């Protein structure tokens, strides 16, 4: 399908093993910023060499940013990780993000962070979402690449689905589960269309006097987004294991 070294897949257990066997980089979400504000290992993958160490945010307040960063770098190096992904978006974590950026850069480890904190980590690669409800996906990422430069933008591909009442002030709409989506599509009998600008599929329906717009992704739209982003020069593409299977990057393991 494409250069598999560009992909980072969040997976655990047997899914992580399968991801590595498929030649893809695995993201192990195995550490966290704890409620007490400390760096805490949650699990120990059987092998993480060459993969990314993921740090989740439990909502705590960091007690010492430099110490936290040093411990995170040490954990990544001990496990032979190729980089770190800090899943932080709270404004409160600006100082911690900056500390991680300094320590990771000093150690020669790539750091991935969500786009909202990119200005506090000048050496890191910022992760931008590909599920948008307005504008143009190509225009959005072209602008990000101009702003940050190639090598500093990664893309998160998520199989999302949301219902937007029209007009809608919320750019995220109301999320729909796969079951809710299928029931709604069946009940309304709507025709599905593809938006080239959003690189997603959609349908419309009426609920009494109110019009609705349902925007969603599937395997086809995720693959189309990946091709578009790769053509623009986005350095890394991230996905969770189920979505990687949807795109045909690997075959899901049959679990007992």
C-alpha positions as CSV (number, residue, x, y, z in Angstrom):
1,X,0.0,0.0,0.0
2,X,2.7,2.5,1.0
3,X,5.9,3.1,2.9
4,X,5.1,1.1,6.1
5,X,7.8,2.8,8.1
6,X,5.7,6.0,8.1
7,X,3.0,4.3,10.2
8,X,2.8,4.2,14.0
9,X,0.0,1.9,15.3
10,X,-1.3,2.0,18.9
11,X,-1.6,-1.6,20.0
12,X,-1.2,-3.8,23.0
13,X,-0.7,-7.5,23.8
14,X,-1.1,-9.9,20.8
15,X,-2.1,-6.9,18.7
16,X,1.3,-5.3,19.3
17,X,3.0,-8.5,18.3
18,X,1.0,-8.7,15.1
19,X,1.8,-5.0,14.4
20,X,5.6,-5.6,14.7
21,X,5.4,-8.8,12.6
22,X,3.7,-6.7,9.9
23,X,6.7,-4.4,9.8
24,X,4.9,-1.5,11.4
25,X,6.0,0.7,14.3
26,X,4.0,0.0,17.5
27,X,3.0,2.7,20.0
28,X,2.9,1.3,23.5
29,X,0.6,3.4,25.7
30,X,2.3,1.9,28.7
31,X,3.2,4.9,30.9
32,X,1.3,7.8,32.3
33,X,1.3,11.1,34.1
34,X,-0.4,9.9,37.3
35,X,-3.0,11.6,39.4
36,X,-0.2,12.3,41.8
37,X,1.8,14.1,39.1
38,X,4.5,11.4,38.7
39,X,5.9,9.4,35.8
40,X,4.4,5.9,36.3
41,X,5.0,2.8,34.2
42,X,1.7,0.9,33.6
43,X,2.8,-2.1,31.7
44,X,6.0,-3.7,30.4
45,X,5.7,-4.8,26.8
46,X,7.6,-8.1,26.0
47,X,9.5,-6.1,23.4
48,X,9.4,-2.4,22.6
49,X,12.7,-2.0,20.8
50,X,12.3,0.2,17.8
51,X,8.8,1.2,18.9
52,X,7.4,4.4,20.5
53,X,6.8,4.8,24.3
54,X,3.4,6.4,24.9
55,X,2.6,8.6,27.9
56,X,-1.1,9.1,28.8
57,X,-2.5,11.9,30.9
58,X,-4.6,10.9,33.9
59,X,-5.2,14.5,34.8
60,X,-2.6,15.0,37.5
61,X,-0.4,18.0,38.1
62,X,3.3,17.3,37.4
63,X,5.4,17.6,40.6
64,X,8.7,18.2,38.9
65,X,8.8,18.7,35.1
66,X,12.5,18.1,34.7
67,X,12.5,15.0,36.8
68,X,9.4,13.6,35.0
69,X,11.1,14.2,31.6
70,X,14.3,12.6,32.8
71,X,12.4,9.5,34.0
72,X,10.5,9.3,30.7
73,X,13.7,9.5,28.6
74,X,15.4,6.9,30.8
75,X,12.4,4.5,30.4
76,X,12.4,4.9,26.7
77,X,16.2,4.2,26.5
78,X,16.0,1.2,28.7
79,X,13.4,-0.4,26.5
80,X,15.2,0.5,23.3
81,X,12.3,2.7,22.1
82,X,12.8,4.7,18.9
83,X,10.8,7.7,20.3
84,X,8.2,9.0,22.7
85,X,4.6,10.1,22.2
86,X,3.1,12.4,25.0
87,X,-0.7,12.4,24.8
88,X,-1.0,15.8,26.5
89,X,-3.5,18.5,25.5
90,X,-4.2,20.4,28.7
91,X,-2.8,24.0,28.7
92,X,-1.5,23.2,32.3
93,X,1.0,20.8,30.8
94,X,2.9,23.4,28.8
95,X,5.9,23.4,31.1
96,X,6.0,19.6,31.2
97,X,5.8,19.4,27.4
98,X,8.7,21.9,27.1
99,X,10.8,19.8,29.5
100,X,10.1,16.6,27.6
101,X,11.1,18.4,24.4
102,X,14.4,19.5,25.8
103,X,15.3,16.1,27.2
104,X,14.2,14.1,24.2
105,X,16.1,16.4,21.8
106,X,19.2,16.1,24.0
107,X,18.9,12.3,23.9
108,X,18.3,12.2,20.2
109,X,14.8,10.7,20.6
110,X,11.9,11.9,18.4
111,X,9.0,13.3,20.4
112,X,5.4,13.4,19.2
113,X,2.9,15.7,20.9
114,X,-0.7,16.9,20.1
115,X,-0.9,20.0,17.9
116,X,-2.3,22.3,20.7
117,X,1.0,22.2,22.5
118,X,3.3,22.4,19.5
119,X,4.5,26.0,20.3
120,X,6.0,24.7,23.6
121,X,8.1,22.0,21.9
122,X,10.1,23.5,19.0
123,X,11.9,20.2,18.4
124,X,8.9,17.9,18.5
125,X,6.6,16.6,15.8
126,X,3.0,17.8,16.2
127,X,0.1,15.4,15.7
128,X,-2.9,16.9,13.8
129,X,-6.3,15.3,13.6
130,X,-7.7,14.4,10.1
131,X,-11.3,14.3,11.1
132,X,-12.6,17.8,10.2
133,X,-16.1,19.1,9.6
134,X,-15.3,22.2,7.6
135,X,-12.7,23.6,5.2
136,X,-10.3,21.4,3.3
137,X,-8.2,18.6,4.6
138,X,-5.5,19.3,2.0
139,X,-5.6,23.0,2.8
140,X,-5.3,22.4,6.5
141,X,-2.3,20.2,6.3
142,X,-0.6,22.3,3.5
143,X,-0.9,25.2,5.9
144,X,0.5,23.2,8.8
145,X,3.4,22.0,6.8
146,X,4.2,25.6,5.7
147,X,4.0,26.8,9.3
148,X,6.0,24.0,11.0
149,X,8.0,22.5,8.1
150,X,8.2,18.9,6.8
151,X,9.2,16.5,9.5
152,X,7.3,18.4,12.2
153,X,3.8,17.3,11.3
154,X,2.2,13.9,11.9
155,X,-1.4,13.0,11.2
156,X,-3.9,11.0,13.4
157,X,-6.3,8.9,11.3
158,X,-9.4,7.9,13.2
159,X,-12.5,6.2,12.0
160,X,-14.9,8.9,13.3
161,X,-18.6,9.4,12.9
162,X,-20.7,12.4,14.1
163,X,-24.2,13.9,13.6
164,X,-24.4,17.6,13.0
165,X,-27.8,19.4,13.3
166,X,-28.0,22.3,10.9
167,X,-27.0,24.9,11.7
168,X,-24.4,23.6,14.3
169,X,-22.1,25.6,16.4
170,X,-20.2,22.6,17.6
171,X,-17.4,21.6,15.1
172,X,-17.3,18.1,16.6
173,X,-21.0,17.3,16.4
174,X,-22.5,14.5,18.4
175,X,-20.4,11.3,18.1
176,X,-22.3,8.2,16.9
177,X,-21.3,4.6,17.8
178,X,-21.1,2.1,14.9
179,X,-24.4,0.6,16.0
180,X,-26.1,4.0,16.2
181,X,-24.8,4.9,12.8
182,X,-26.0,1.8,11.1
183,X,-29.5,2.1,12.7
184,X,-29.7,5.8,11.6
185,X,-28.6,5.0,8.1
186,X,-31.1,2.1,7.8
187,X,-33.9,4.1,9.3
188,X,-33.5,7.2,7.1
189,X,-32.6,5.3,3.9
190,X,-30.3,8.2,3.0
191,X,-27.9,8.2,0.1
192,X,-24.2,8.4,1.0
193,X,-21.9,10.9,-0.7
194,X,-18.1,11.5,-0.7
195,X,-16.7,15.0,0.2
196,X,-13.4,15.6,-1.6
197,X,-12.7,18.7,0.6
198,X,-13.2,16.9,3.9
199,X,-12.0,13.5,2.5
200,X,-14.9,11.8,4.3
201,X,-18.3,10.4,3.5
202,X,-21.6,11.9,4.5
203,X,-25.4,11.8,4.3
204,X,-28.2,14.1,5.2
205,X,-31.6,13.5,6.8
206,X,-34.5,15.4,8.4
207,X,-35.8,14.9,11.9
208,X,-39.1,16.8,12.0
209,X,-38.3,20.4,11.2
210,X,-34.5,19.9,11.7
211,X,-32.0,19.0,9.0
212,X,-29.0,16.8,10.0
213,X,-25.6,16.2,8.4
214,X,-23.8,12.9,9.3
215,X,-20.1,12.9,8.6
216,X,-18.1,9.6,8.8
217,X,-15.0,7.7,7.9
218,X,-14.6,4.1,6.8
219,X,-11.7,2.1,5.3
220,X,-11.9,3.9,1.9
221,X,-11.8,7.4,3.4
222,X,-8.9,6.5,5.7
223,X,-6.9,5.1,2.8
224,X,-7.7,8.2,0.7
225,X,-6.6,10.5,3.6
226,X,-3.4,8.5,4.0
227,X,-2.5,8.8,0.2
228,X,-3.3,12.5,0.3
229,X,-1.2,13.2,3.4
230,X,1.7,11.1,2.1
231,X,1.7,13.1,-1.1
232,X,1.8,16.3,0.8
233,X,4.9,15.2,2.7
234,X,3.4,14.4,6.2
235,X,6.2,12.5,8.0
236,X,4.3,10.1,10.2
237,X,0.8,8.6,10.2
238,X,-0.8,7.4,13.4
239,X,-3.7,5.0,13.8
240,X,-5.2,2.6,16.4
241,X,-5.0,-1.1,15.7
242,X,-8.6,-1.6,14.6
243,X,-8.4,1.2,12.1
244,X,-5.1,-0.2,10.8
245,X,-6.9,-3.5,10.2
246,X,-9.7,-1.6,8.4
247,X,-7.2,0.0,6.1
248,X,-5.6,-3.4,5.3
249,X,-2.2,-2.5,6.9
250,X,-2.4,-5.8,8.8
251,X,-4.8,-8.7,9.4
252,X,-6.6,-8.8,12.7
253,X,-5.7,-11.7,15.0
254,X,-8.6,-14.0,15.8
255,X,-9.0,-14.0,19.6
256,X,-10.5,-16.7,21.6
